[in-house]
Every structure is written in C-alpha cells, then in structure tokens.
Amino acid sequence: MIALAHRQSLAAIFALPLLLAALVLTGLIGALLADGVWDGIGAALIASPGVAVVWARVAAARRTAHAPSPGGRGLERPRAAGDRSCAKG
C-alpha cells in the first residue's frame, strides 16, 4: 500500500476533472449549435482531456527519467551475472 504524504480535499481532487468536463460540454454545445469558428473551437475543447492526459504522461516520464534509481545507478541497464560488455580494465 502506498502512503500518502498529505490528504487532499474533495475540491482539490475533483477540480481538474470538473473543469475538463465543463470544457467538453461547452465544446459539444458550441459545435452543435453554431457553425464556422465554433466548429473548430468545439473540436479543440472536446480534445482537451486527451491533451491533458498526454501532457501528464510526458511530465511524469520526465520526472521519473531524472529521478535517481533506488540502487543509485541511474538509467543504466541491469547487467546479467558474468556480463563483461561494459566492464572496465
């Protein structure tokens, strides 16, 4: 089980999902009721959750790529027993 460093309020937990839902709903209504520019705006607003997911995954990958590993060896590949391909000397 993972221990949480601090507890978040319900408002903090649901703020971003509610914002994304409001953006998608605005995009759907705007694209259905208006034409022209609203079609493009609606498409962008409907795509906002996908953009948010990609942004979060890239940010998480960057955080883990720069974090030191528990063994202190960084991002090196683990060597098998007897592997001398990277041995010095």
N, CA, C and O of each residue as an XYZ file, in Angstrom:
356
protein
N       0.843     -1.162      0.000
C       0.000      0.000      0.000
C       0.896      1.235      0.000
O       1.944      1.254      0.646
N       0.474      2.261     -0.728
C       1.241      3.493     -0.832
C       0.724      4.487      0.203
O      -0.474      4.763      0.269
N       1.625      5.012      0.997
C       1.242      6.007      1.994
C       1.215      7.388      1.343
O       2.151      7.766      0.639
N       0.160      8.125      1.576
C       0.042      9.465      1.019
C       0.757     10.460      1.933
O       0.691     10.357      3.158
N       1.441     11.425      1.313
C       2.168     12.421      2.083
C       1.207     13.379      2.779
O       1.461     13.810      3.904
N       0.115     13.708      2.119
C      -0.880     14.592      2.712
C      -2.245     14.275      2.099
O      -2.335     13.699      1.015
N      -3.276     14.653      2.794
C      -4.631     14.410      2.301
C      -5.106     15.636      1.540
O      -4.813     16.770      1.918
N      -5.845     15.392      0.462
C      -6.385     16.479     -0.336
C      -7.886     16.577     -0.099
O      -8.549     15.576      0.173
N      -8.411     17.786     -0.204
C      -9.842     17.975     -0.060
C     -10.547     17.473     -1.321
O      -9.914     17.275     -2.357
N     -11.846     17.273     -1.225
C     -12.613     16.843     -2.388
C     -12.550     17.881     -3.503
O     -12.508     17.527     -4.682
N     -12.543     19.156     -3.135
C     -12.451     20.208     -4.147
C     -11.135     20.107     -4.915
O     -11.116     20.289     -6.133
N     -10.044     19.819     -4.221
C      -8.747     19.693     -4.879
C      -8.696     18.450     -5.767
O      -8.071     18.472     -6.828
N      -9.338     17.385     -5.348
C      -9.329     16.139     -6.117
C     -10.149     16.275     -7.395
O      -9.718     15.823     -8.456
N     -11.325     16.892     -7.305
C     -12.245     16.915     -8.431
C     -12.209     18.207     -9.243
O     -12.986     18.341    -10.188
N     -11.351     19.150     -8.919
C     -11.321     20.428     -9.627
C     -10.963     20.250    -11.102
O     -11.676     20.755    -11.970
N      -9.891     19.555    -11.395
C      -9.463     19.388    -12.786
C     -10.438     18.528    -13.597
O     -10.764     18.904    -14.723
N     -10.918     17.392    -13.078
C     -11.905     16.638    -13.861
C     -13.184     17.429    -14.137
O     -13.756     17.307    -15.220
N     -13.639     18.231    -13.184
C     -14.831     19.045    -13.419
C     -14.560     20.139    -14.449
O     -15.431     20.453    -15.260
N     -13.370     20.717    -14.425
C     -13.003     21.713    -15.422
C     -12.975     21.089    -16.818
O     -13.488     21.674    -17.772
N     -12.378     19.909    -16.935
C     -12.335     19.229    -18.230
C     -13.737     18.871    -18.714
O     -14.031     18.997    -19.903
N     -14.597     18.431    -17.814
C     -15.981     18.114    -18.189
C     -16.705     19.357    -18.684
O     -17.450     19.296    -19.662
N     -16.488     20.487    -18.012
C     -17.119     21.739    -18.442
C     -16.609     22.173    -19.812
O     -17.383     22.666    -20.632
N     -15.305     21.994    -20.069
C     -14.751     22.339    -21.378
C     -15.349     21.473    -22.479
O     -15.716     21.978    -23.540
N     -15.445     20.168    -22.227
C     -16.013     19.257    -23.226
C     -17.477     19.589    -23.480
O     -17.912     19.626    -24.630
N     -18.237     19.829    -22.425
C     -19.653     20.160    -22.582
C     -19.821     21.471    -23.363
O     -20.694     21.571    -24.225
N     -18.998     22.460    -23.065
C     -19.036     23.719    -23.811
C     -18.698     23.478    -25.282
O     -19.338     24.042    -26.169
N     -17.705     22.649    -25.534
C     -17.335     22.335    -26.913
C     -18.433     21.613    -27.664
O     -18.699     21.917    -28.827
N     -19.076     20.654    -27.003
C     -20.172     19.923    -27.644
C     -21.332     20.849    -27.976
O     -21.843     20.835    -29.096
N     -21.740     21.639    -27.022
C     -22.877     22.535    -27.241
C     -22.534     23.585    -28.297
O     -23.345     23.871    -29.178
N     -21.345     24.152    -28.210
C     -20.940     25.171    -29.179
C     -20.858     24.618    -30.592
O     -21.296     25.270    -31.539
N     -20.302     23.421    -30.744
C     -20.166     22.828    -32.074
C     -21.520     22.413    -32.643
O     -21.716     22.448    -33.858
N     -22.450     22.022    -31.783
C     -23.773     21.600    -32.267
C     -24.670     22.788    -32.612
O     -25.454     22.713    -33.558
N     -24.565     23.863    -31.870
C     -25.494     24.981    -32.058
C     -24.987     26.056    -33.014
O     -25.794     26.807    -33.562
N     -23.702     26.153    -33.225
C     -23.163     27.211    -34.085
C     -22.280     26.589    -35.160
O     -21.832     25.450    -35.031
N     -22.041     27.341    -36.205
C     -21.191     26.875    -37.301
C     -19.966     27.774    -37.434
O     -19.816     28.778    -36.737
N     -19.115     27.378    -38.344
C     -17.939     28.196    -38.629
C     -16.863     28.033    -37.584
O     -16.358     26.935    -37.350
N     -16.522     29.138    -36.961
C     -15.432     29.149    -35.976
C     -15.750     28.233    -34.805
O     -14.846     27.602    -34.256
N     -17.026     28.146    -34.409
C     -17.387     27.320    -33.263
C     -17.111     25.843    -33.496
O     -16.893     25.101    -32.538
N     -17.117     25.402    -34.753
C     -16.766     24.007    -35.021
C     -15.315     23.725    -34.629
O     -15.020     22.696    -34.022
N     -14.424     24.635    -34.974
C     -13.015     24.471    -34.601
C     -12.796     24.614    -33.110
O     -12.038     23.850    -32.513
N     -13.461     25.598    -32.500
C     -13.350     25.775    -31.048
C     -13.901     24.555    -30.333
O     -13.315     24.071    -29.365
N     -15.044     24.059    -30.822
C     -15.648     22.876    -30.210
C     -14.741     21.658    -30.300
O     -14.617     20.901    -29.338
N     -14.106     21.467    -31.454
C     -13.187     20.337    -31.612
C     -12.008     20.453    -30.656
O     -11.582     19.463    -30.061
N     -11.481     21.674    -30.509
C     -10.360     21.879    -29.588
C     -10.777     21.616    -28.137
O     -10.032     21.002    -27.374
N     -11.963     22.082    -27.766
C     -12.428     21.864    -26.396
C     -12.727     20.392    -26.130
O     -12.467     19.894    -25.035
N     -13.269     19.697    -27.119
C     -13.551     18.269    -26.955
C     -12.247     17.476    -26.834
O     -12.206     16.453    -26.150
N     -11.196     17.936    -27.486
C      -9.899     17.256    -27.428
C      -9.116     17.579    -26.159
O      -8.079     16.961    -25.917
N      -9.572     18.519    -25.348
C      -8.796     18.957    -24.179
C      -8.484     17.838    -23.176
O      -7.380     17.847    -22.631
N      -9.371     16.879    -22.893
C      -8.969     15.800    -21.976
C      -7.826     14.947    -22.534
O      -6.942     14.530    -21.787
N      -7.842     14.689    -23.831
C      -6.740     13.939    -24.441
C      -5.427     14.680    -24.346
O      -4.386     14.085    -24.067
N      -5.476     15.979    -24.577
C      -4.264     16.806    -24.456
C      -3.767     16.799    -23.008
O      -2.563     16.732    -22.763
N      -4.694     16.868    -22.057
C      -4.307     16.855    -20.641
C      -3.646     15.530    -20.260
O      -2.684     15.518    -19.492
N      -4.150     14.424    -20.786
C      -3.568     13.109    -20.489
C      -2.162     13.008    -21.071
O      -1.244     12.550    -20.390
N      -1.984     13.429    -22.319
C      -0.657     13.387    -22.936
C       0.315     14.267    -22.166
O       1.450     13.868    -21.908
N      -0.131     15.472    -21.794
C       0.731     16.373    -21.026
C       1.149     15.734    -19.694
O       2.315     15.810    -19.306
N       0.200     15.108    -19.001
C       0.505     14.483    -17.711
C       1.466     13.313    -17.873
O       2.364     13.133    -17.050
N       1.289     12.510    -18.932
C       2.188     11.369    -19.154
C       3.612     11.838    -19.468
O       4.582     11.259    -18.980
N       3.732     12.888    -20.285
C       5.056     13.418    -20.614
C       5.713     13.995    -19.362
O       6.902     13.776    -19.132
N       4.955     14.723    -18.559
C       5.507     15.293    -17.328
C       5.950     14.190    -16.368
O       7.002     14.303    -15.739
N       5.158     13.129    -16.251
C       5.528     12.013    -15.368
C       6.769     11.297    -15.882
O       7.626     10.896    -15.095
N       6.869     11.136    -17.198
C       8.049     10.477    -17.764
C       9.306     11.305    -17.526
O      10.373     10.758    -17.250
N       9.176     12.619    -17.632
C      10.333     13.477    -17.366
C      10.751     13.425    -15.907
O      11.943     13.427    -15.596
N       9.767     13.378    -15.006
C      10.098     13.300    -13.575
C      10.819     12.002    -13.264
O      11.815     12.014    -12.541
N      10.341     10.882    -13.792
C      10.956      9.600    -13.474
C      12.288      9.428    -14.190
O      13.160      8.720    -13.687
N      12.469     10.054    -15.347
C      13.731      9.929    -16.068
C      14.862     10.659    -15.348
O      16.020     10.249    -15.434
N      14.536     11.724    -14.648
C      15.557     12.499    -13.962
C      15.739     12.085    -12.507
O      16.679     12.531    -11.849
N      14.861     11.245    -12.007
C      14.966     10.808    -10.616
C      16.010      9.695    -10.514
O      16.066      8.819    -11.377
N      16.824      9.723     -9.483
C      17.794      8.644     -9.305
C      17.095      7.350     -8.932
O      16.084      7.355     -8.230
N      17.639      6.252     -9.403
C      17.042      4.962     -9.084
C      17.410      4.572     -7.659
O      18.379      5.098     -7.112
N      16.662      3.669     -7.053
C      16.958      3.264     -5.675
C      18.343      2.662     -5.521
O      18.942      2.766     -4.451
N      18.862      2.038     -6.561
C      20.188      1.443     -6.490
C      21.307      2.440     -6.707
O      22.478      2.107     -6.522
N      20.964      3.657     -7.096
C      21.962      4.689     -7.310
C      22.696      4.581     -8.623
O      23.702      5.262     -8.820
N      22.216      3.731     -9.544
C      22.924      3.532    -10.806
C      22.311      4.335    -11.946
O      22.775      4.219    -13.080
N      21.294      5.138    -11.690
C      20.701      5.950    -12.742
C      19.875      5.123    -13.709
O      19.145      4.223    -13.293
N      19.986      5.420    -14.991
C      19.171      4.753    -16.001
C      19.930      3.673    -16.757
O      19.533      3.296    -17.859
N      21.012      3.174    -16.182
C      21.768      2.122    -16.842
C      20.954      0.840    -16.853
O      20.119      0.598    -15.981
N      21.222      0.028    -17.867
C      20.530     -1.255    -17.902
C      21.176     -2.197    -16.896
O      22.388     -2.148    -16.682
N      20.377     -3.047    -16.286
C      20.967     -4.001    -15.335
C      21.826     -5.021    -16.078
O      21.472     -5.476    -17.166
N      22.944     -5.367    -15.483
C      23.842     -6.335    -16.114
C      23.576     -7.731    -15.570
O      23.315     -7.914    -14.381
N      23.646     -8.683    -16.440
C      23.493    -10.077    -16.032
C      24.799    -10.543    -15.389
O      25.859     -9.958    -15.611
N      24.704    -11.595    -14.595
C      25.896    -12.144    -13.954
C      26.877    -12.602    -15.033
O      26.498    -13.335    -15.946
N      28.099    -12.184    -14.934
C      29.118    -12.576    -15.887
C      29.164    -11.725    -17.142
O      29.965    -12.009    -18.033
N      28.357    -10.716    -17.246
C      28.337     -9.834    -18.411
C      29.540     -8.916    -18.346
O      29.653     -8.114    -17.419
N      30.445     -9.016    -19.315
C      31.659     -8.215    -19.316
C      31.639     -7.168    -20.412
O      32.676     -6.569    -20.699
N      30.482     -6.925    -21.039
C      30.432     -5.991    -22.169
C      30.739     -4.568    -21.754
O      31.220     -3.784    -22.573
N      30.479     -4.212    -20.519
C      30.731     -2.850    -20.060
C      31.815     -2.805    -18.999
O      32.052     -1.760    -18.392
N      32.471     -3.925    -18.773
C      33.473     -3.974    -17.713
C      34.709     -3.185    -18.086
O      35.139     -3.192    -19.240
N      35.279     -2.505    -17.103
C      36.499     -1.725    -17.327
C      37.699     -2.572    -16.939
O      37.628     -3.405    -16.034
N      38.788     -2.346    -17.633
C      40.006     -2.999    -17.218
C      40.390     -4.049    -18.078
O      41.412     -4.695    -17.845
